[in-house]
Amino acid sequence: MLRFYTAGESHGQALLAFVSGLPAQLPIDVDFINQELHRRQLGYGRGGRQKIEKDRAEIFAGVRHGKTIGAPVALRIENRDWSNWEKILPVEASEDDPGTKKLVAPRPGHADLAGSQKFNYHDARYILERASARETAARVAAGAFAKLFLRELGAEIASHTIQVGHIKLDRAATWEQIRNISGNLESPLRCVDPATEEKMKAEVDAALKAGDTVGGIFEVVAHNIPVGLGSHAQWDEKLDGKLAQAVMSIQAVKGVEIGAGVTAAGSYGSEVQDEISYDKSARRFHRSSNRAGGLEGGITNGEDVIVRGYLKPISTLRRALGTADMVTKEPVQAAYERSDWCVVPAAGVAGEAMVALVLADAFLQKFGGDSLAETRRNFDHYARQIDEF
């Protein structure tokens, strides 16, 4: 079983990630991991924090001579902004007054108030530090390990933006287009259509001018995924359920769609199902479309796995909303923390990481292997079984 955990606060010393369950002898490309971290920091509508941080992963355990050793992997991502917060959020007991950094005006839509009530703080600082989407940097680093594993078995994952605010991509995108735009560091919003991307940029500019924020939809596509990952047998073994939970856990994601799930809800069955045929020359079953998003009954069916994340506008607004002071209980304006105003492309990178981690775990549950060579033998044997079906 592949497991991962993260630790660290937004303005703490560092973010940490721990990945357990990777087979031994998996080649690790540190430059690739750092490239993934860089991709997460890009995008049109990002705030000043991205000018401070230069995210790079330092691996402390589990990798030797460029390969995993079968032990848990531990890595660290430095928070450069810590130097500005060290006296405000010290680890040791301190009598220093945090002063203006104390947050008692909780932001609507954020974890500020619910978290403060839950943990009995009259200062949301201790909640927002962990609830911040800065935590996704650790997820992206962990997901890069999962991507490297999946790559060894021929699978790839990419993402693109299909909606920002009211502007939506109105045509389908091919795998090649998605893969190309996903890795294009010059594309500000990672939309496959340049004309639509320009309209999206205008939507982001309008939100900034109004002191507002804007959400959207990102789509993650996993390509070359074999038939048979996941299971129909128990509710918690269904792979679509695991993917939905993983993507929903990303900060500000309020909805997840598999394939054409939202459209399908308002359609007839004859308009939704992917008809099946058999290609004798290729010796494989084929579906006429992929509205199911590569999953049927909780099991991958050999088509691309397609997962969409619906991202609400983030909760920190320059034009503050009304709230109530946690101490005085009087009406006040919500606190403002330095923030982005559009994070859809970055959320897509986090979405890729979460999908990669779930799929890598599904691969390992099905094919096992204490070493990469053993996993690959099991995988190749199963692939022959599918070819002979």
Wavefront OBJ file of the C-alpha trace (Angstrom):
o trace
v 0.000 0.000 0.000
v 1.265 3.445 -0.923
v 0.718 6.018 1.814
v 1.745 9.623 2.191
v 1.524 12.279 4.866
v 2.392 15.955 4.967
v 3.303 18.288 7.812
v 4.152 21.940 8.204
v 2.509 25.345 8.358
v 2.287 28.030 5.697
v 4.740 30.339 7.477
v 6.619 27.698 9.463
v 10.184 26.581 8.897
v 9.329 24.077 6.170
v 6.816 21.710 4.655
v 7.448 17.998 5.034
v 6.225 14.991 3.066
v 6.563 11.293 3.828
v 5.897 8.589 1.222
v 5.772 4.927 2.235
v 5.274 1.847 0.076
v 7.274 2.617 -3.050
v 9.121 -0.421 -4.400
v 12.903 -0.510 -4.187
v 15.119 0.477 -7.112
v 12.758 3.095 -8.537
v 14.940 5.758 -10.244
v 14.324 9.190 -8.731
v 14.788 12.315 -10.825
v 15.158 15.232 -8.397
v 15.047 17.748 -11.244
v 11.628 16.376 -12.223
v 10.349 16.757 -8.643
v 11.544 20.364 -8.530
v 10.010 21.032 -11.938
v 6.656 19.849 -10.587
v 7.042 22.212 -7.635
v 7.837 25.040 -10.043
v 4.727 24.277 -12.120
v 2.597 24.602 -8.978
v 3.942 28.095 -8.360
v 3.074 29.373 -11.828
v -0.225 30.665 -13.188
v -2.013 33.919 -13.908
v -3.459 35.498 -10.771
v -0.862 34.435 -8.223
v 0.128 36.735 -5.350
v 3.382 37.983 -3.872
v 4.204 34.801 -1.960
v 5.363 33.145 -5.180
v 8.064 35.816 -5.521
v 9.456 34.837 -2.127
v 9.405 31.063 -2.319
v 11.631 29.048 -4.652
v 10.318 25.600 -3.847
v 12.861 22.791 -4.018
v 12.700 19.345 -2.445
v 15.454 18.081 -0.162
v 15.294 14.296 0.234
v 16.381 13.110 3.673
v 15.504 9.419 3.671
v 14.489 6.505 1.472
v 16.643 7.312 -1.582
v 20.263 6.338 -2.081
v 22.401 6.581 -5.231
v 19.418 7.964 -7.102
v 17.005 5.101 -6.371
v 14.473 4.189 -3.700
v 15.574 1.548 -1.222
v 12.168 0.222 -0.168
v 12.098 2.371 2.983
v 9.860 5.409 3.613
v 10.889 8.528 1.730
v 11.132 11.793 3.681
v 11.538 15.187 2.078
v 11.569 18.833 3.059
v 10.602 22.053 1.255
v 11.981 25.203 2.857
v 9.661 28.141 3.554
v 11.780 31.192 2.820
v 9.106 33.430 4.312
v 9.831 31.861 7.720
v 12.452 34.547 8.352
v 9.624 37.104 8.467
v 7.558 35.036 10.894
v 10.103 33.431 13.211
v 9.428 35.831 16.084
v 5.669 35.688 15.550
v 5.353 31.889 15.393
v 8.283 30.536 17.441
v 8.493 26.852 18.272
v 9.703 27.497 21.822
v 7.548 29.029 24.548
v 7.574 32.803 24.215
v 6.076 35.805 25.963
v 6.272 37.934 22.813
v 2.965 39.416 21.724
v 2.077 38.424 18.133
v 0.433 41.846 17.864
v -1.076 42.657 14.494
v -0.500 39.128 13.221
v -3.207 37.819 15.532
v -6.327 37.029 13.507
v -9.680 37.470 15.234
v -11.793 38.456 12.213
v -12.436 35.079 10.536
v -12.793 34.993 6.746
v -16.089 33.619 5.403
v -15.503 30.412 3.470
v -12.191 29.665 5.192
v -11.461 27.242 8.040
v -10.781 30.222 10.354
v -13.899 30.185 12.537
v -14.823 26.485 12.492
v -11.226 25.510 13.221
v -10.859 28.055 16.006
v -14.039 26.796 17.657
v -12.961 23.168 17.245
v -9.491 23.663 18.777
v -10.556 26.382 21.271
v -8.463 29.262 19.953
v -9.502 32.897 19.832
v -6.875 33.424 17.161
v -7.356 31.856 13.722
v -3.625 32.137 13.018
v -3.093 28.591 14.309
v -5.809 27.283 11.980
v -5.042 29.144 8.781
v -1.364 28.213 8.922
v -2.194 24.556 8.314
v -5.410 25.062 6.336
v -3.533 27.163 3.769
v -3.135 25.785 0.242
v 0.609 26.263 0.725
v 0.363 22.672 2.014
v -0.201 21.458 -1.554
v 3.496 21.986 -2.289
v 4.201 18.949 -0.110
v 1.493 16.984 -1.915
v 2.967 17.891 -5.299
v 6.395 16.675 -4.185
v 4.907 13.396 -2.939
v 2.889 13.104 -6.145
v 6.052 13.495 -8.207
v 7.324 10.220 -6.703
v 4.045 8.569 -7.695
v 4.369 9.970 -11.216
v 7.894 8.599 -11.530
v 6.592 5.167 -10.526
v 3.656 5.318 -12.953
v 5.970 6.415 -15.742
v 7.935 3.180 -15.341
v 4.736 1.285 -16.201
v 3.827 3.505 -19.147
v 1.215 5.744 -17.480
v 1.196 9.553 -17.729
v -0.808 12.298 -16.021
v -1.469 15.877 -17.112
v -3.956 18.672 -16.434
v -5.450 21.712 -18.107
v -7.856 24.517 -17.274
v -11.347 24.310 -18.741
v -13.016 27.187 -16.892
v -12.069 30.405 -15.091
v -14.954 32.353 -13.641
v -17.604 32.672 -16.351
v -15.242 31.782 -19.217
v -15.306 28.128 -20.256
v -13.493 26.109 -22.904
v -16.247 25.076 -25.305
v -14.519 22.232 -27.127
v -12.977 18.888 -26.247
v -9.215 18.586 -25.910
v -7.108 15.647 -27.076
v -4.604 13.878 -24.849
v -1.735 15.335 -26.890
v -3.066 18.879 -26.454
v -3.526 18.395 -22.719
v -0.073 16.885 -22.249
v 1.546 19.711 -24.243
v -0.242 22.541 -22.431
v 0.289 20.906 -19.041
v 4.048 21.081 -19.494
v 4.054 24.509 -21.156
v 5.558 26.864 -18.587
v 4.753 29.873 -20.783
v 0.996 29.309 -20.847
v -0.423 31.561 -18.099
v -3.604 29.568 -17.430
v -2.849 26.246 -19.166
v -5.848 26.392 -21.480
v -5.477 24.500 -24.773
v -7.243 27.248 -26.751
v -5.279 30.548 -26.914
v -8.353 32.669 -27.665
v -10.235 31.252 -24.682
v -7.152 31.731 -22.511
v -7.088 35.444 -23.358
v -10.716 35.745 -22.233
v -9.815 33.866 -19.028
v -6.996 36.344 -18.375
v -9.445 39.217 -18.754
v -11.723 37.525 -16.215
v -8.820 37.274 -13.752
v -7.900 40.928 -14.357
v -11.482 41.981 -13.688
v -11.511 40.087 -10.391
v -8.273 41.765 -9.296
v -9.570 45.217 -10.220
v -12.740 44.586 -8.222
v -10.801 43.342 -5.170
v -12.389 39.944 -5.705
v -11.274 36.380 -6.450
v -12.267 33.914 -9.142
v -12.591 30.131 -9.250
v -12.897 27.631 -12.069
v -12.540 24.040 -13.200
v -9.391 22.020 -13.849
v -9.307 18.642 -15.549
v -6.779 15.904 -14.780
v -6.268 13.152 -17.358
v -4.414 9.897 -16.693
v -3.323 8.249 -19.935
v -2.415 4.640 -20.688
v -4.030 3.220 -17.559
v -4.664 -0.548 -17.736
v -7.995 -2.293 -17.346
v -8.731 -3.607 -13.876
v -7.493 -1.157 -11.249
v -9.905 -0.752 -8.363
v -12.849 -3.032 -7.600
v -16.638 -3.205 -7.593
v -16.676 -5.530 -4.566
v -16.767 -3.040 -1.663
v -17.689 0.633 -1.429
v -14.242 1.687 -0.255
v -12.469 -0.273 -3.008
v -14.136 1.664 -5.833
v -11.425 3.673 -7.541
v -13.704 6.515 -8.622
v -14.634 7.046 -4.968
v -10.969 7.190 -3.964
v -10.174 9.642 -6.741
v -13.120 11.848 -5.820
v -12.074 11.960 -2.170
v -8.465 12.727 -3.076
v -9.299 15.633 -5.384
v -12.030 16.949 -3.078
v -9.423 17.204 -0.304
v -7.566 19.938 -2.196
v -8.151 23.336 -0.628
v -11.094 25.244 -2.214
v -12.309 22.272 -4.269
v -16.055 21.966 -3.664
v -17.015 19.449 -6.338
v -15.478 16.560 -8.281
v -16.635 15.074 -11.563
v -15.611 11.767 -13.155
v -15.923 11.839 -16.945
v -19.134 13.515 -18.067
v -20.836 12.977 -14.721
v -22.460 16.400 -14.426
v -23.819 16.375 -17.977
v -24.891 12.743 -17.637
v -27.147 13.605 -14.707
v -29.381 15.579 -17.057
v -29.297 13.129 -19.972
v -30.980 9.912 -21.102
v -29.167 6.606 -20.812
v -28.923 6.285 -24.566
v -27.004 9.589 -24.614
v -24.561 8.668 -21.857
v -23.279 5.088 -22.118
v -20.087 4.312 -24.052
v -20.903 1.584 -26.569
v -18.470 -1.326 -26.838
v -16.898 -2.972 -29.883
v -13.952 -5.287 -30.452
v -11.003 -4.425 -32.671
v -9.671 -7.749 -33.950
v -6.495 -6.287 -35.433
v -5.561 -4.539 -32.190
v -6.938 -7.438 -30.105
v -8.719 -5.155 -27.698
v -12.160 -3.949 -26.749
v -12.946 -0.377 -27.711
v -15.487 2.188 -26.528
v -17.097 4.633 -28.895
v -16.671 7.478 -26.397
v -15.356 8.058 -22.894
v -18.210 9.692 -21.015
v -17.541 7.305 -18.111
v -14.125 8.893 -17.634
v -12.237 5.604 -17.786
v -14.078 4.009 -14.863
v -17.034 1.615 -14.776
v -18.270 0.081 -11.540
v -15.269 1.505 -9.699
v -12.853 -0.296 -12.068
v -10.626 1.231 -14.748
v -11.717 0.160 -18.239
v -8.608 0.999 -20.260
v -9.733 4.442 -21.431
v -8.191 7.659 -20.145
v -9.143 8.399 -16.541
v -10.703 11.873 -16.448
v -11.271 13.769 -13.185
v -12.418 17.365 -12.866
v -12.075 19.577 -9.824
v -14.535 22.424 -9.272
v -12.664 25.166 -7.473
v -14.516 27.889 -5.595
v -13.039 31.413 -5.508
v -10.535 31.500 -2.654
v -11.669 33.022 0.622
v -9.244 35.908 1.090
v -10.663 38.979 -0.631
v -9.066 42.402 -0.890
v -12.603 43.770 -0.737
v -13.320 42.223 2.629
v -16.620 40.535 3.477
v -18.523 41.007 6.698
v -17.766 38.798 9.684
v -17.849 38.844 13.510
v -14.877 39.384 15.802
v -14.138 36.176 17.708
v -13.308 38.077 20.916
v -15.706 41.044 20.995
v -18.423 39.324 18.888
v -19.002 42.678 17.179
v -19.482 42.960 13.389
v -16.210 43.716 11.566
v -14.622 43.302 8.158
v -12.871 39.973 7.515
v -9.105 39.882 7.896
v -6.956 40.144 4.787
v -3.947 37.870 4.335
v -1.582 38.333 1.387
v -3.123 36.071 -1.195
v -3.665 35.002 -4.797
v -6.838 35.861 -6.696
v -6.850 32.921 -9.142
v -5.269 29.536 -8.478
v -6.943 27.246 -11.034
v -3.738 26.170 -12.889
v -1.913 25.558 -9.603
v -4.857 23.532 -8.305
v -4.613 21.453 -11.467
v -1.013 20.544 -10.599
v -2.136 19.575 -7.087
v -4.926 17.558 -8.720
v -2.379 15.713 -10.845
v -0.431 14.837 -7.698
v -3.468 13.474 -5.892
v -4.609 11.433 -8.904
v -1.066 10.089 -9.313
v -0.890 9.027 -5.656
v -4.251 7.235 -5.830
v -3.390 5.479 -9.102
v 0.087 4.498 -7.921
v -1.495 2.915 -4.845
v -3.988 1.068 -7.087
v -1.137 -0.218 -9.260
v 0.759 -1.469 -6.216
v -2.320 -3.093 -4.697
v -2.916 -5.006 -7.921
v 0.638 -5.821 -8.990
v 2.576 -5.743 -5.719
v 6.331 -6.096 -5.773
v 9.030 -5.232 -3.268
v 11.285 -4.124 -6.119
v 10.469 -2.321 -9.342
v 11.592 -5.360 -11.342
v 9.116 -7.582 -9.491
v 6.293 -5.085 -10.008
v 7.097 -4.852 -13.704
v 7.109 -8.669 -14.107
v 3.689 -8.908 -12.492
v 2.400 -6.042 -14.606
v 3.714 -7.539 -17.854
v 2.161 -10.924 -17.055
v -1.210 -9.293 -16.425
v -0.925 -7.271 -19.660
v -0.498 -10.541 -21.574
v -3.582 -11.914 -19.835
v -5.607 -8.911 -20.990
v -4.272 -9.277 -24.551
v -5.346 -12.929 -24.603
v -8.812 -12.277 -23.148
l 1 2 3 4 5 6 7 8 9 10 11 12 13 14 15 16 17 18 19 20 21 22 23 24 25 26 27 28 29 30 31 32 33 34 35 36 37 38 39 40 41 42 43 44 45 46 47 48 49 50 51 52 53 54 55 56 57 58 59 60 61 62 63 64 65 66 67 68 69 70 71 72 73 74 75 76 77 78 79 80 81 82 83 84 85 86 87 88 89 90 91 92 93 94 95 96 97 98 99 100 101 102 103 104 105 106 107 108 109 110 111 112 113 114 115 116 117 118 119 120 121 122 123 124 125 126 127 128 129 130 131 132 133 134 135 136 137 138 139 140 141 142 143 144 145 146 147 148 149 150 151 152 153 154 155 156 157 158 159 160 161 162 163 164 165 166 167 168 169 170 171 172 173 174 175 176 177 178 179 180 181 182 183 184 185 186 187 188 189 190 191 192 193 194 195 196 197 198 199 200 201 202 203 204 205 206 207 208 209 210 211 212 213 214 215 216 217 218 219 220 221 222 223 224 225 226 227 228 229 230 231 232 233 234 235 236 237 238 239 240 241 242 243 244 245 246 247 248 249 250 251 252 253 254 255 256 257 258 259 260 261 262 263 264 265 266 267 268 269 270 271 272 273 274 275 276 277 278 279 280 281 282 283 284 285 286 287 288 289 290 291 292 293 294 295 296 297 298 299 300 301 302 303 304 305 306 307 308 309 310 311 312 313 314 315 316 317 318 319 320 321 322 323 324 325 326 327 328 329 330 331 332 333 334 335 336 337 338 339 340 341 342 343 344 345 346 347 348 349 350 351 352 353 354 355 356 357 358 359 360 361 362 363 364 365 366 367 368 369 370 371 372 373 374 375 376 377 378 379 380 381 382 383 384 385 386 387 388 389
